[in-house]
Amino acid sequence: MRLFKALLLCAALTGCTNVRYVPCPTLVTYSTADQQALAGEITAHPQPQTIRWIGDYIGLRDQVRACSKG
């Protein structure tokens, strides 16, 4: 009987937990030289798909920053 009560208590208590842990990815930091090199390459050879991909990447970086502030 005691075991049943203990199991019932555990089941009741675990039903109350609704805290979720969502880990945030690590944000990679690029040097100024890397950023300037990329800007030079994009300026020299602009491609619409590259610009779109970089925009998507910027959005993902913003999401990582927001997640980290959490």
C-alpha positions in Angstrom: 0.0 0.0 0.0 2.8 2.4 0.8 4.4 1.7 -2.6 1.2 2.5 -4.3 0.9 5.8 -2.4 4.5 6.7 -3.2 3.9 6.0 -6.9 0.7 8.0 -6.9 2.5 10.9 -5.2 5.3 10.8 -7.8 2.8 10.7 -10.6 0.9 13.7 -9.2 4.0 15.8 -8.7 5.5 15.1 -12.2 2.2 16.2 -13.7 2.8 19.7 -12.3 6.1 20.3 -14.0 5.9 22.3 -17.2 9.4 23.8 -17.3 11.2 23.1 -20.5 14.9 23.6 -21.1 15.7 24.6 -24.7 19.4 25.0 -25.3 20.6 27.9 -27.4 23.2 27.3 -30.1 26.6 29.1 -29.8 27.0 32.2 -31.8 30.2 32.3 -33.9 32.1 35.5 -33.8 33.8 36.7 -37.0 36.8 39.0 -37.0 36.7 42.4 -38.7 39.1 41.1 -41.4 36.7 38.2 -42.1 33.7 40.5 -42.4 35.6 42.9 -44.7 36.7 40.0 -46.9 33.2 38.7 -47.2 31.9 42.2 -48.0 34.6 42.6 -50.7 33.6 39.3 -52.3 29.9 40.1 -52.3 30.6 43.6 -53.8 32.8 42.1 -56.5 30.4 39.3 -57.4 26.9 40.1 -56.3 24.5 37.1 -56.7 20.8 37.4 -55.7 20.8 33.9 -54.1 23.9 34.8 -52.0 22.2 38.0 -50.8 19.1 36.0 -49.9 21.2 33.4 -48.0 23.0 36.0 -46.1 19.7 37.6 -45.1 18.5 34.2 -43.8 21.8 33.8 -41.9 21.4 37.2 -40.3 17.9 36.2 -39.2 19.2 33.0 -37.6 21.9 34.9 -35.8 19.2 37.3 -34.5 17.2 34.3 -33.2 20.3 32.9 -31.4 20.9 36.3 -29.7 17.3 36.4 -28.6 17.5 32.8 -27.3 20.7 33.6 -25.4 19.1 36.6 -23.6 16.2 34.3 -22.7 
